[in-house]
């Protein structure tokens, strides 16, 4: 904790801002595809009127990406400004029982804003691990099929509060991962009184202990009420607030409430999308009601692409494509896995709505708020974060992101610079074809795509651009070795450097 204490002391002794600083609300959807937002997809069969309102009155980024194509890694990057594969998590996701992924000494966005006078709050799906009070010795905590005995009377440790949130309310993993209990400020709100499960394809959740106050169908509206209450409670305050609202939807279980069922004329997933859209509308209305919408930096983004659990065949029959023109979906290294809607609304600063093709990543929040606070981050913080504040307000900003490293559920890598994307694997690295050993047989060892002319990643230009391939291979090796992708001294990666995922691409 030495780094955090020293940094906080430095800021306390520095000049502080009055409430001219904006409130910051970060809404993170779960498994929402770029084609599910009608502002991004003219052919969308789901009318996301409230999310579209943000696009029509703010900035719509068209080349925005998550740092991973699955949940946990992206969430790590959002809060730390660091690629997840630099942490101990080299592939996959955590379970609802996992140990904390954010390192104890690591400064998060919440810590940073907290030290600048912000009241910080987390609501929703954490999925970054914390320490439960286990009754026995435990192994295999990250295995999604394992179930463990917990003393729910003990407070959790090393959760959102330790990561810089003054207030926290949510649950440990995804809404389909046990245990199903709410935790408020490190304390379980109601001990489990039953075992539940749902094996329906869309409404799926794994069997597990379920709290007396936990109802899967009501989780999204319940969390929304909590978010609205938080906004109203802090509406009269002179100090700014940061709300990280991590929705559990439209991830499985896909459980729209009665008022949304049948409203999309697509399927249950489309109905659930409309409910997510309505949540955004409720947050906007709450900010309006307290007179803080004008001076609130509101960001909406998804943590990765749409999941196949949405039933792509059903959606295709009504002409809806969650990945729009892009290949693949959640878990994949292809664009459909990590290219997401990214919308910024801030009326006091964004006077003219616009579309930006700036390359941005979900790791970029850390550097953006640092520039917003007119502050410099320590050299070992936000190693993969680039500010996009200059896009929002104009003028000279911090260093511009020129490349990005993509990462799939299997831990496969890709690097993007300008219009070129090099995938260091012959297949998807995730859940779409080609993915099996048999399906990869006979394919080139890696893939090069020109996204300007081929956004659907259909034509592998590997043999036509050998020099470009070598340039990108050299760059990704450098970015991995240096422990950072922005300017600064070399940093260490945690655990083993994931060379096994890329080294074969450099063998003759």
C-alpha positions, 0 to 999 in steps of 0.5 A, spaced: 500 500 500 506 504 500 505 507 493 497 508 494 499 512 501 504 516 498 500 518 492 494 520 496 499 524 500 502 528 494 495 529 492 492 532 498 498 537 499 497 539 492 492 544 489 485 541 489 479 543 484 472 545 486 466 542 483 468 544 476 470 537 475 465 533 472 462 527 475 464 521 471 459 515 470 462 509 466 456 504 464 459 497 462 454 493 458 456 485 458 456 481 452 453 486 447 455 486 440 457 493 436 451 491 431 446 491 437 446 498 437 442 501 432 446 507 431 452 503 429 448 498 425 443 501 420 440 494 419 439 493 426 432 490 428 433 492 435 431 500 436 436 502 442 433 509 442 437 511 449 444 509 447 442 512 440 441 519 444 448 518 447 451 518 440 446 523 437 448 528 442 455 526 444 461 522 441 461 516 437 467 512 437 467 507 431 474 504 432 473 502 439 476 496 442 476 492 449 482 489 451 480 482 451 474 478 448 472 476 454 469 479 461 474 479 466 480 481 462 477 487 460 474 489 467 482 489 469 484 493 463 478 498 465 480 499 472 488 499 471 489 501 464 494 495 463 493 489 459 490 483 462 495 478 460 501 482 463 497 480 470 497 473 472 491 472 468 494 469 461 487 467 458 480 465 460 476 468 466 475 468 473 470 464 477 465 467 482 470 464 487 477 466 484 482 470 488 483 478 486 486 479 480 488 486 481 494 486 485 494 489 492 499 495 490 496 497 483 493 504 483 486 503 480 482 509 476 478 509 483 484 510 487 486 515 482 479 519 482 478 518 490 485 522 491 482 527 487 476 528 491 471 524 488 466 519 491 467 513 488 462 507 487 461 500 484 455 497 482 454 490 479 458 485 476 465 485 479 468 479 476 475 481 478 476 476 484 476 477 491 477 473 498 471 469 501 471 466 508 472 459 505 471 454 510 476 449 508 483 449 504 481 450 497 484 449 490 482 450 483 478 456 485 478 459 477 475 452 475 468 454 473 465 447 475 467 447 482 463 449 488 466 451 495 463 452 502 463 459 504 462 462 511 458 468 509 458 471 516 465 473 514 466 479 510 470 479 504 477 482 503 480 485 497 474 486 493 472 493 490 473 497 497 480 495 496 480 497 489 478 504 491 471 504 491 468 508 497 461 504 496 460 498 493 454 493 491 454 487 487 456 480 486 462 476 485 462 473 478 458 473 472 450 472 473 451 465 471 456 463 476 455 462 483 455 464 489 449 468 487 449 473 493 449 481 494 455 484 497 455 491 500 461 494 502 464 487 503 458 484 507 453 479 504 447 482 505 443 475 505 446 468 506 444 463 501 437 459 503 437 455 497 440 452 491 438 454 484 440 453 477 437 454 470 439 450 464 435 453 459 440 455 453 438 463 454 436 463 461 442 459 463 446 459 470 450 454 473 447 451 480 449 454 486 448 457 493 443 463 492 441 469 497 435 470 500 434 476 497 437 474 490 432 473 484 436 473 477 430 476 474 430 482 478 438 483 478 438 488 473 432 492 475 435 492 482 442 494 480 439 500 476 435 502 482 441 502 486 444 506 481 439 511 481 439 512 488 446 513 488 446 519 483 440 522 487 444 521 494 450 525 491 446 530 487 446 536 492 454 534 494 459 539 492 464 534 491 464 530 484 462 522 484 465 517 479 460 511 478 462 505 475 456 501 473 457 494 471 451 491 468 450 484 468 446 484 461 445 482 456 450 476 458 446 470 460 442 468 464 438 472 458 432 474 463 428 480 460 422 482 465 415 482 463 414 489 460 420 488 455 418 481 453 416 481 446 418 488 445 423 487 440 420 483 435 426 479 435 428 474 440 429 474 448 436 477 447 433 482 443 428 484 448 433 484 454 437 489 449 431 493 450 432 493 457 439 495 457 437 501 453 432 503 458 437 502 463 441 507 460 435 512 459 434 511 466 441 514 468 440 519 463 434 522 466 437 521 474 442 526 472 437 531 469 433 530 475 439 532 479 441 538 474 448 534 473 447 532 466 451 538 463 457 537 467 457 529 467 462 525 463 458 519 461 461 513 457 457 507 455 461 501 452 461 493 452 466 489 455 466 484 449 462 482 443 455 478 443 455 471 446 453 465 441 448 464 447 444 470 444 442 465 438 445 468 432 440 463 428 434 466 431 436 473 430 439 472 423 432 469 421 429 476 423 435 480 419 439 482 425 447 481 426 450 482 433 457 483 430 454 487 424 459 487 418 465 484 423 467 477 423 466 473 429 463 474 436 465 474 444 471 470 445 474 471 438 480 475 436 476 477 430 473 484 430 466 481 432 470 479 439 473 486 441 470 492 437 465 495 441 460 501 441 464 506 445 460 513 446 461 519 450 456 524 452 458 531 456 454 537 454 459 542 457 464 540 453 462 536 447 457 542 444 457 539 437 456 531 436 461 528 432 463 521 430 471 519 431 475 514 428 480 515 433 483 508 435 481 507 442 481 501 447 478 500 454 484 501 457 484 508 456 480 511 461 486 511 466 490 516 462 484 520 460 482 521 467 489 523 469 489 528 463 482 531 465 485 532 472 491 535 469 495 530 473 501 525 471 501 518 473 506 514 476 511 511 471 508 504 473 501 505 473 496 505 466 502 502 462 497 501 456 493 507 457 492 513 452 488 519 453 482 520 448 481 527 452 483 531 446 478 528 442 472 530 447 475 537 448 480 539 442 486 542 444 493 538 445 492 532 449 497 526 451 500 521 446 496 518 441 494 511 441 497 508 434 497 501 435 493 496 440 494 489 442 488 484 442 487 478 446 482 472 445 479 467 451 485 462 449 490 467 450 491 468 442 494 475 440 493 480 435 496 487 433 493 492 430 497 498 427 493 503 422 489 499 417 493 493 418 491 487 423 496 481 424 493 475 428 498 470 431 494 464 430 491 461 424 484 461 427 479 465 431 482 463 438 475 463 441 469 460 439 467 461 432 470 457 426 476 455 425 477 453 432 479 446 433 485 442 431 482 439 425 479 445 423 486 449 423 490 444 419 493 446 413 491 454 414 497 459 414 500 460 421 497 467 422 493 472 418 494 479 416 488 483 414 487 490 411 481 492 415 480 499 411 478 494 405 476 488 408 473 490 415 470 483 415 477 479 415 475 475 409 482 475 405 488 473 408 494 478 405 499 474 409 503 472 402 502 479 399 505 483 405 511 480 408 514 486 410 508 489 413 508 482 417 515 483 419 514 490 422 508 488 426 511 481 429 517 486 431 512 491 434 508 486 438 515 483 441 517 489 443 511 491 447 510 485 450 518 485 453 517 492 455 511 491 460 508 497 457 505 500 450 505 508 452 511 512 453 515 511 460 521 506 463 520 499 462 516 495 467 515 488 469 510 483 466 507 479 472 508 471 472 511 468 465 511 472 459 506 469 455 511 467 449 508 460 448 502 464 445 506 468 440 513 464 439 511 459 434 510 465 429 517 467 429 520 460 428 522 459 421 
